[in-house]
């Protein structure tokens, strides 16, 4: 089904009679030289329902929580190109969609257009207080608002699969009685695609933190990670690997280095759960026989040293470790 048909269905509950426009809500003049592609992608909604556009301040709108986009994740860097476009045009060419909130703290609630709302809010706070948010008013229930927002968000590349998954998980319970098939039919997407997005929400925070950005965590990764998480042994290995990767990501950010990519993170996480075969263990003892700890060597000749609390000095502990390290160097040299 085309986007035009999807939008028509999403707005099917909108009354056909025209909405009276308050005197303060003036029609925004079109800007002929704005990006035509954006107009083609999202302008159908305004043309289909033939609502007049209004001008309002972002501060007059609350943000509808049913939209997939995490408003708190928006920032100047992420929206720089949009900010520049809005500034060049003196406003947003493609209208946002709002609905009235008679009993709400603010006159309107924003259904679609969170990026436009954020960009104009930023401009208002940074030397451009006269730029308004251009919007159309729709009479939408929550389910229709959700479908309309979802249609728009499908065209966005800067919404993470995790954001979509969280949005879909909340919506299937709120609007479709927990039945994914019913929701998939309403959204005109496959049930398997919907299931992959929702499955991603089961990924725990310690794994999400291993990725440089939630944008790197793709829906298809859930198929590999979830079975590993359900096994206690592999879950512990995943957690240890994720903690190590997250530390490396933090170090790279502080040094302005390239992050570990999503596919690299996945490879390392999965490899961490692979059995290393027979492990050789030996006690590390100081000159007087006091146990310092334990060394483990796997089939790949990797050493894991665990130190135990003792009354020995640092020099005595290092002296006990010396032959272990020297033996490892000899083994490595032979293998080469």
Order of alpha helices (4+ residues) and beta strands (2+ residues): alpha-alpha-alpha-beta-beta-alpha-beta-beta-alpha-beta-alpha-alpha-alpha-alpha-alpha-alpha-alpha-alpha-beta-beta-beta-alpha
